[in-house]
Amino acid sequence: MPANYTKELVEVGGTKVQLRKGGSGDPLLVLHGAGGSGGWLRYLDALAERFTVYLPSHPGFDESERPEWMETMHDMACFYNWFVESQGIQGCRAMGFSMGGWLASEMVAAAGPVFSKLMLVAPVGIKPNEGEIADVFIITPAQVIDLLFHDPSQSPEYDQVFGQAPSPEMMAVLERNREMSVRICWKPYMHDLSLANRLARVNIPTRIVWGRDDRLAPVECGHLFQQAIPGSDLVIIDNCGHLPQMEQTDEFLQAANSFL
């Protein structure tokens, strides 16, 4: 049975963003990846048993407005520091997935201890030395989905999220999400050359989680993030691709709960 959560539009700096919020306890901010929020899935249900989960859709994604001034990941990070202030959740715990992990990294690199704890799940943002981050902007949506999983049959929610042809309305949302991702992540593609150096100032507990079989962002990037963030640790989940929260939900939640 899904947890109760609310869905509303909240205004931050003149921009209305879609916010799902549910659970009880200390606040936990969840920052989604380039595909959009994905809705309220089982891992969020479990986290909401211990925390008040905030799941905003980034500006330009899903039903959120897109401010014309937002052109870069730095702009997005500034916006989210504003969001945290407006929601009164300064010092909250935070969890960022893929592009959302890059976003969270930019926030703490620029503004210091905006969070009390940070969990990064397969974040992009640092360019690998040997492998490469797959270019999701030059392949089809079906090919992107294929890259996200090591074995889709391991995910009970795969059919719910990806198994059916999207409606015309959903296709419009997905195209909008893709357009905004291109806008803020294209040049250079999915990384910032200065991020690894700037992360040296991070002084909050940080855990990095990666699927060993990630074909979108190589696990090499996990080691680079661990090297960049002082005192961080790296948890690698076997038989798992880019979405451990869906493909190995129980192991993911174990890594999250033991840290958060």
C-alpha positions in Angstrom: 0.0 0.0 0.0 1.6 3.3 -1.1 2.4 5.8 1.6 0.2 8.9 1.8 1.8 11.9 0.1 0.7 15.2 -1.1 1.4 16.7 -4.5 1.3 20.4 -5.0 3.0 23.4 -6.8 5.1 25.5 -4.6 6.7 28.8 -5.6 10.4 29.5 -5.2 11.8 32.8 -6.6 8.8 33.3 -8.9 9.0 29.8 -10.3 6.3 27.1 -9.5 7.7 23.6 -9.0 5.9 20.4 -8.5 6.5 18.9 -5.0 5.6 15.4 -3.7 5.9 15.2 0.0 5.1 12.3 2.3 6.0 10.5 5.5 7.0 11.7 8.9 10.2 12.5 10.8 13.3 14.6 9.9 13.3 16.0 6.4 15.0 14.1 3.5 15.4 15.9 0.2 15.4 13.6 -2.8 16.8 15.0 -6.1 15.9 13.0 -9.2 17.9 12.3 -12.4 17.6 13.5 -16.0 14.5 11.3 -16.7 12.3 13.1 -14.2 11.0 12.2 -10.7 9.5 8.9 -11.8 6.7 9.2 -9.3 6.4 7.8 -5.8 8.1 4.4 -5.9 8.6 1.7 -3.3 12.0 3.0 -2.1 10.3 6.3 -1.3 7.5 4.5 0.5 10.1 2.8 2.7 12.1 6.0 3.4 8.9 7.8 4.3 8.5 5.4 7.3 11.5 7.2 8.9 11.6 10.6 7.2 9.5 13.4 5.8 10.5 12.9 2.1 10.6 15.9 -0.2 10.6 15.0 -3.9 10.5 18.1 -6.0 10.6 18.0 -9.8 13.4 20.2 -11.0 12.5 23.4 -12.8 11.7 22.5 -16.4 10.8 18.9 -15.5 7.5 17.2 -15.2 4.9 19.9 -14.2 7.4 22.4 -12.9 7.9 25.7 -14.7 11.1 26.5 -16.5 12.6 29.9 -15.6 14.3 31.5 -18.6 17.4 32.4 -16.6 18.2 28.8 -15.8 20.9 27.7 -18.2 23.5 25.7 -16.2 23.8 23.2 -13.3 25.2 26.1 -11.3 21.9 28.0 -11.8 20.0 24.9 -10.7 22.1 24.6 -7.6 21.4 28.2 -6.7 17.7 27.6 -7.2 17.8 24.6 -4.9 19.6 26.4 -2.2 16.7 28.9 -2.4 14.2 26.0 -2.3 15.8 24.5 0.8 15.5 27.9 2.5 11.9 28.5 1.4 10.8 25.1 2.7 12.6 25.7 6.0 14.7 22.5 5.7 18.2 23.9 6.0 20.5 21.2 7.3 18.3 18.3 6.1 19.6 15.0 4.8 19.8 14.8 1.0 19.9 12.0 -1.6 20.7 12.7 -5.2 20.4 10.3 -8.2 22.5 10.5 -11.3 22.1 14.1 -12.5 20.4 14.9 -9.2 23.6 13.7 -7.5 25.6 16.1 -9.6 23.1 18.8 -8.5 23.5 18.0 -4.8 27.3 17.9 -5.2 27.2 21.4 -6.7 25.1 22.6 -3.9 27.5 21.5 -1.1 30.6 22.5 -3.1 29.2 26.1 -3.6 27.3 26.7 -0.3 29.0 24.5 2.3 27.0 22.5 4.8 23.5 23.1 3.4 22.9 19.4 4.2 23.7 17.4 7.4 24.3 14.2 5.4 24.5 13.5 1.7 23.9 10.3 -0.2 24.9 10.2 -3.9 23.5 7.4 -6.1 25.5 6.9 -9.3 26.1 10.7 -9.7 27.4 12.2 -12.9 29.4 15.4 -12.7 32.9 14.0 -12.8 34.4 12.9 -16.1 35.8 9.3 -15.9 39.5 8.9 -16.9 39.2 5.7 -18.8 35.5 4.9 -19.4 32.8 7.3 -20.5 29.4 8.4 -19.5 26.9 7.2 -22.1 25.5 9.9 -24.3 21.8 9.6 -23.7 21.0 12.5 -26.0 22.0 10.8 -29.2 20.2 7.4 -28.6 16.6 6.5 -28.5 14.6 6.5 -25.2 14.3 2.7 -25.5 18.1 2.5 -25.7 18.4 4.7 -22.7 16.1 2.4 -20.7 18.1 -0.6 -21.7 21.3 1.1 -20.3 19.7 1.7 -17.0 19.4 -1.9 -15.9 21.7 -4.9 -15.5 18.7 -7.3 -15.4 15.2 -5.7 -15.6 13.6 -8.9 -14.3 15.1 -8.1 -10.9 12.9 -4.9 -10.6 9.3 -5.5 -9.6 8.5 -2.0 -10.7 10.1 -2.2 -14.1 6.8 -2.9 -15.9 5.0 -0.2 -13.9 7.5 2.5 -14.9 8.8 1.3 -18.3 6.8 -1.6 -19.5 4.0 0.2 -21.3 4.0 2.5 -24.2 3.7 6.1 -22.9 0.6 8.1 -23.6 0.8 11.2 -25.8 0.7 13.3 -22.6 3.5 11.3 -21.0 5.6 11.6 -24.2 5.2 15.4 -24.0 6.5 15.3 -20.4 9.4 13.0 -21.3 10.4 15.3 -24.3 10.2 18.3 -22.0 12.5 16.6 -19.4 14.9 15.7 -22.2 15.0 19.3 -23.5 15.8 20.7 -20.0 18.5 18.0 -19.4 20.1 19.0 -22.7 19.9 22.7 -21.7 21.9 22.2 -18.4 24.0 19.1 -19.1 25.2 19.3 -22.7 28.4 21.3 -22.9 30.5 19.8 -21.4 28.4 16.7 -21.4 27.3 15.5 -17.9 30.3 16.9 -16.0 32.1 20.0 -14.8 35.9 19.9 -15.0 36.3 21.9 -11.7 33.8 19.8 -9.6 36.3 17.3 -8.3 38.6 20.0 -7.0 35.7 22.0 -5.5 34.4 19.0 -3.6 37.5 19.1 -1.4 35.7 21.6 0.8 32.8 19.2 1.6 32.9 18.3 5.3 29.7 16.5 5.9 29.1 12.7 6.1 28.8 11.5 2.5 28.0 8.0 1.1 28.3 7.1 -2.5 26.3 4.2 -3.9 26.9 2.5 -7.3 25.7 -0.5 -9.2 28.7 -2.6 -10.1 27.2 -3.2 -13.6 26.2 0.3 -14.4 26.4 0.8 -18.1 25.4 4.5 -18.1 27.9 5.9 -15.7 30.9 3.6 -15.0 31.7 2.6 -11.4 35.1 4.3 -12.0 33.2 7.6 -11.4 32.2 6.3 -7.9 35.9 5.9 -7.0 36.6 9.4 -8.3 33.8 10.9 -6.2 35.1 9.0 -3.2 38.6 10.4 -3.8 37.2 13.9 -4.2 35.0 14.1 -1.1 37.0 13.9 2.2 35.9 11.0 4.5 33.2 9.7 2.1 32.6 6.0 1.6 31.6 4.0 -1.4 29.1 1.1 -1.4 29.0 -1.0 -4.6 25.9 -3.2 -5.2 26.5 -6.4 -7.2 24.2 -7.4 -10.1 22.9 -3.9 -10.4 22.8 -1.2 -13.0 22.2 2.6 -12.8 19.0 2.5 -10.7 19.8 0.5 -7.5 16.7 2.0 -5.9 14.6 0.0 -8.4 16.8 -3.0 -9.4 18.2 -3.9 -5.9 15.7 -2.1 -3.7 16.4 -4.0 -0.5 20.1 -3.7 -0.7 19.8 0.0 -1.6 17.5 0.6 1.4 20.0 -1.2 3.6 22.8 1.1 2.4 20.5 4.2 2.8 19.1 3.4 6.3 22.4 2.4 7.8 23.8 5.8 6.7 21.0 8.3 6.9 
